[in-house]
Amino acid sequence: GEGVQTGERIRLELRRHCRATAEVLFAAWTSEASLSRFMCPGRLDAAKVSADVRVGGRYHVDMIGDQGVAYPHDG
């Protein structure tokens, strides 16, 4: 496919059913410590996360790979 064009806005919606309270799930997806663990998949060494989880807030993630190379993304 053509993929996403630079500057194009996209929306991602993911639905899962979990056996946990809303409070536990909210804390897992909004805690910088929890997000740091989640954003460190596979062969990555670490992740640094800053997140303002209010409506209109921003986040920044540096996924740290081999030899300390950072893969930043934000939104």
Order of alpha helices (4+ residues) and beta strands (2+ residues): alpha-alpha-beta-beta-beta
